[in-house]
Amino acid sequence: MTVTSNPAPDIAAPPQAHHKGKHWIDDWRPEDPEFWNGTGRPIARRNLIFSIFAEHIGFSVWLLWSIVVVQMTAAADGSAAASGWALTTTQALWLVAVPSGVGAFLRIPYTFAVPVFGGRNWTVVSALLLLIPCLLMSWAVSNPGFSFVGLCLIAATAGFGGGNFASSMANISFFYPEREKGWALGLNAAGGNIGVAVAQKIIPLVVVAGGGVALSRAGLFYVPLAIAAAVCAFLFMNNLTEAKADVKPVFQSLRHRDTWIMSLLYIGTFGSFIGYSAAFPTLLKAVFDRGDIALAWAFLGAGIGSVARPLGGKLSDHYGGARITALSFVMLAVGAAAALWSVNAVNLPMFFVAFMFLFVATGIGNGSTYRMISKIFRVKGEDAGGAPETMVLMRRQAAGALGIISSVGAFGGFVVPLAYAWSKAQFGNIQPALQFYVVFFILLLAVTWFFYIRKSTRMGQVGV
């Protein structure tokens, strides 16, 4: 193996090495205990650390509009906010939905980017792309007369941050052995997810620092951080030859029924997380007219959901991803029912607690579903004979499936805010949307049991 990226040690390159670039690793054997304990683990840990940092900034930028729009939305009496803007609730929910939708779509090409360019190389590029939404937002929000359509187009560029997740997760999945994938992917995802909470906590303080409301600071705050993420990836991350093969495994992953079933389950877990994260601040202001609570405390939801994600991966490593995923859907159904009751009873404390419970459930489910994906494809490889080349192919297909599933699932972040907007516009309240979520989560619980827990199925027998 050749490891030429500092500070990793140099090891003699095998004759079959395909790359001699400074940051390429040609021989990577995480399933070999001797290799992993002696050489692999430190390198994997270093790549994971800087992958988390880059993804964290990406998530922060992706959901930046979710907190900015709270200070752009008109008060209950229709008067303009302190920023000079007077958006309606529907307009505000559109501005938080559009970045989610674009980010979900971009996850597909971002997944292809890892095998085409290399994980480390693409991390550099994707971090620099975050400068576009940051600078455009800074300019647009300083002009209250700017058109709503223009705002939507600029908000769409924040989707670049959402695409980062797919490439980051696909890349890190190659670095770790199967027995540690759940924890590693959970940490990688949690580090990114928590960027939502950090942005929702810090940005309200940044824009009012020194008096008044200067929304332009929201975008400017992340400019140096995006540059730092790119520089760190350039200096300290690696590309794996195994990951940079071709894009065929990504297409091949589409042939598996499990890719599409897991995509549906991921809509229920991650789609709910990103959708609730985006909509929760606006809902607090729209349903209870408490913008102060939205600005001061809404960040807790995304924070709790992010911290719970590696827990979901860890529990799945011990008890099986399918069982933990099923548990998360039970929790989601209960949480949605509690939120529905709180809206009917006009009970703000219960509404807040119900959403915190929902965020915990989404975090656990996010970790468990990702753990299921890697094991499902490992079982498929073993069933196909288990030859080394077969297992490598299945790892590549699993990485491709991770990107596809993350893309489909992320569309939930687009649908959830719009479902609330439609419910509010058509019925004057959000109860119909919450009723739908209760039924939807029960349906996903049934799907999880039918395909992955039943003992008559192959995946149920191996405890996926």
Secondary structure, 3 states (H helix, E strand, C coil): CCECCCCCCCCCCCCCCCCCCCCEECCCCCCCHHHHHHHHHHHHHHHHHHHHHHHHHHHHHHCHHHHHHHHCECCCCCCCCCCCCCECHHHHHHHHHHHHHHHHHHHHHHHHHHHHHCHHHHHHHHHHHCHHHHHHHHHHCCCCCCCHHHHHHHHHHCHHHHHHHHHHHHHHHHHCCHHHHHHHHHHHHHHHHHHHHHHHHHHHHHHHCCCCCCCHHHHHHCHHHHHHHHHHHHHHCCEECCCCCCCHHHHHHCCCHHHHHHHHHHHHHHHHHHHHHHHHHHHHHHHHCCHHHHHHHCHHHHHHHHHHHHHHHHHHHHHCHHHHHHHHHHHHHHHHHHHHHHHHCCCHHHHHHHHHHHHHHHHHHHHHHHHHHHHHHHHHHHHCCCCHHHHHHHHHHHHHHHHHHHHHHHCHHHHHHHHHHHHHHHHCCCHHHHHHHHHHHHHHHHHHHHHHHCCCCHHHHHCC
